[in-house]
Amino acid sequence: MADECFRHPRLAAVYDRLDPDRRDLAPYLRTTEETGARHVLDIGCGTGVFALLLAGRGIDVTGVDPARASLDVARGKPGGERVRWLHGDATTLPPLTADLATMTGNAAQEITGPEDWQRTLQGMWAALRPGGRLVFETRIPARRAWEEWNREATYGVTEIAGVGAVESWVDLLDVSGPLVTFRWTYVFAEDGQTLTSDSTLRFRERQEVEAALAAQGYVVEDVRDAPDRPGREFVFVARRPETAR
């Protein structure tokens, strides 16, 4: 199930304004250009920032997300009619032959259960054409990013046209092995409404990710650095081989 920040209509409507820095999309654009992909499957597309960026370049895009409120925001954006929006996840896809499948941001880490992760990789495998690529990112566990997830480090006030001021901050709730749970709090000055959104991410070691990909038949072509968080994330580029296992 999607987090409240994606499912709640009021939060989905302001999500882009609260997180406007999308330098994290650079590795995905790079892979799209390198592979010459003409059909991209964007898993966990959220409010459609990356999908619409690709569609604006003439690429055929299918955006998939389990949060209807986020999809509604994506559909309503300029150019939204250029993208095929699907409510669901990688396990509920129709037949596709994508050149590239992507999971940007926290999408891969939000799949916390081992079986769900396996089914996700299987679903994207089935949606890729032979020779198609998969690219996604995951934070490096040793960097312990969660140690910076506190109010002091994250508090901010964002002025949003037509909405007013929105306060937001994050609090760390729990660290249990590879699972890290945290809570975002949002306060709307207009009417004083306070909304919260809890999230759990799974921090996977590089070897764990590579083993899971290999088990599904992928070939890991590259493990790159994230330009917006150098030394903090792995960006995996894997390929579905031309021939079956």
Secondary structure by P-SEA (a helix, b strand, c coil): ccccccccaaaaaaccccccccccaaaaaaaaaaacccbbbbccccccaaaaaaaaaccbbbbbbccaaaaaaaaacccccccccccccccccccccccccccccccccccccaaaaaaaaaaaaaaccccbbbbbccccccccccccccccccccccccccccccccccccccccccbbbbbbbbbccccbbbbbbbbbbbbbcaaaaaaaaaaaccccccccccccccccbbbbbbbcccccc
